[in-house]
Amino acid sequence: MGGRLGISFAAGFVSVVLPCVLPLVPGYLSAISAVEVDRLGERGVGRRIVTASVPFIVGFSHFLLEFLVFLIATRYVRVTPTDAKRGRIRRAERRARNAKLAAVEKASSASTSVKT
C-alpha cells in the first residue's frame, strides 16, 4: 500500500507542476479570491488573493494531515479477527459466570426457604 500511495502522490505532484497546468493557476486564483483575471496584475489585488487563499490552503492542509493520521492509524492499529473473537469469548465467559452465580444464588435461596 505504501508504494502505491507514494506513486500516487508523486504523480499528483508532477501533474501540478507541469507547464500545461500553469495556465490554469490564474483561473484558480480568481475563483478563490473573487478577483477577475484581468485585475490580477493590479496594485492591492495581491493582498486580497493571499487573504482569500490562506483559509483554503489551511483547510486543505488540515484535510491532508487528518488523512495522513488516518493512514498511519490504520497501518498500526488493526482490529484483527482474533481480537474480535477474543471479545466474543470474553463476553461468553462473562455470561456463563453470571449464569453460574445466578444458579448458585437461586439454589442457596431455595435451600434456605426449605429449611425454614
Sequence and secondary structure as in RCSB ss.txt:
>XXXX:A:sequence
MGGRLGISFAAGFVSVVLPCVLPLVPGYLSAISAVEVDRLGERGVGRRIVTASVPFIVGFSHFLLEFLVFLIATR
YVRVTPTDAKRGRIRRAERRARNAKLAAVEKASSASTSVKT
>XXXX:A:secstr
 HHHHHHHHHHHHHHHHSTTTGGGHHHHHHHHHT  GGGTTSTTHHHHHHHHHHHHHHHHHHHHHHHHHHHHHHH
H    HHHHHHHHHHHHHHHHHHHHHHHHHHHHHHHHHHH 
